[in-house]
């Protein structure tokens, strides 16, 4: 399976902060790849570099085999992109903006666009400025999907959509992956991501702290709760093969989110002096998101920041 997106050592600096700090990323074709992180983690910055709207301070990336800066037009003919604030001509009617956009794409665009409008229950004669937030989002999605792109990049795509349309839209992302198309999805809706994504990548303070297939995460990540007789009990160091994503203490309890927690380790902890009990269960994606979103401890040079907008 070839990589639709490939990035190596991507760095992006803005005055006073580093939005991306040596990012490496490979997105396989025919997948729904979810990009997760808090506001300011660097998601939008990364997407704007991949789509050629920003020049990275360092590193390299390829999208569908093309350089986003030198071959931006070749990429944009093959990529559908919906930003978190799509710039649409608000004086146009819904039907007119589809007709306008169709001039940049091969035949079939306008027919697919009108079909999507019917599916989203949008009138072609309403002006863009008269649309609600949800209707505006539907128009932007219809424009992105009408070209039947090889790669669809979505930055918070379901914001403002009603539950039924949101569900139908997400199911269509799975259908696209089933026929070899690729979706890069940036979202805060963890439940939605868990329903449709094949791979997830957690971005924190400009770096990826974890990139895995969703199936692997479900098999290997555990939420471990340790009950203690004395809150001052010192636990033994964990085996080097166990990756601790987060740990917290609350009275006589210790809670860890870990990768690679064997049953043998659970048994040995259970008999450690001062330990009353040890429970381990698969961590939810929401718990994993919370663990990965916790800051490492900020330094001025690597503090998180949002990408400047025009």
FENKAKA-V383183 format. One record per helix or strand of 2 or more residues. SS is the DSSP state (helix for helix, strand for strand). FROM is the first residue (numbers start at 0). TO is the last residue. If there is no record, write none. Layout:
ss: <SS	SS>
from: <FROM	FROM>
to: <TO	TO>
This chain:
ss: <strand	strand	strand	helix	strand	helix	strand	helix	helix	helix	helix	strand	helix	strand	helix	strand	strand	helix	strand	strand	strand	helix	strand	helix	helix>
from: <2	16	31	42	57	71	78	93	108	127	132	150	162	181	189	198	206	213	220	242	252	262	274	284	299>
to: <13	27	35	49	62	75	81	101	118	129	144	154	177	185	195	203	212	219	227	249	258	269	281	292	301>
